[in-house]
Amino acid sequence: MRTIGGVRRWVSDLLWFFYPELCPGCKKAAARAKACFCMRCESQLLPADMCFAPENEFTERLWGRIPLQSGAALYFFQRRSPLQRALHRLKYHRQAHIGLQLGRLLGAQLKRSPLFRSVEAIVPVPLHPDKEQLRGYNQSALIASGISDTMGIPALNSALERRRFSESQTRKRRMERFEDTEEVFALAQPEAVADKHILLVDDVLTTGATLEACGRALLSAPNVRLSMATVAIATTNKMR
């Protein structure tokens, strides 16, 4: 008997066969099935290859700030790259399918790694309800849904809440990002995450201020073990 996730993937593959999506990186060529990007755009991406390394650039960026079981990103973020264009279309042009596709790619890597094998639930970084209504969805929740489909682990989209509406973090300096996340996030469903290994998910890791603030809220529940994953990680010269 097929699981719900299996049926969803089967329907998605069937739809792609008859109506292939255009590559979100160039919007010209058809994206390869289960690969999100076309071959040309995919060749321009920089895989991060962090899923199998207990210590990597992701965990080092948060070292000493918050206790992590594991952390990984799928790609290194590059300006004017197919990945940047795809993330921009996801966040600002209501192309929700990109989030699901990127989440499935990330989930496929995490599923192969023993470091993430004990994860029991996925929690996306939340948007303020006003911003989510304006955008039409939470891009991190879409990524979490894609990971959930691939790994067969539930996504808890309401576990965290964002209490304060804030402007985009994209153009803020490092210290402004840290100040802006103070007391922004709260744990709305402590019973849902207590005693579990939680995977916290976002689109891009830059300074880590948002992930750190969300992680601290999750760790306020009893016996939570915390891992994190993002689609991309910005190199240090992009954080200034």
Buried (B, 14 or more C-beta within 10 A) or exposed (E): EEEEBEEBBEEBEEEBEEEEBEBBBBBEBEBBEBBBBBEEBBEEBBEBBBBBBEEBBBBEBBEEEBEBBBBBBBBBBBEEBBBBBBBBBBBEEEBBBBBBBBBBBBBBBBBEBEBBEEBBBBBBBBBBEEBBEEBEBBBBBBBBBBBBBBBEBEBBBEBBBBEEEBEEBEEBEEEEBBEBBEEBBBBBBBEBBBEBBBBBBBBBBBBBBBBBBBBBBBBEBEEBBBBBBBBBBBEEEEBE
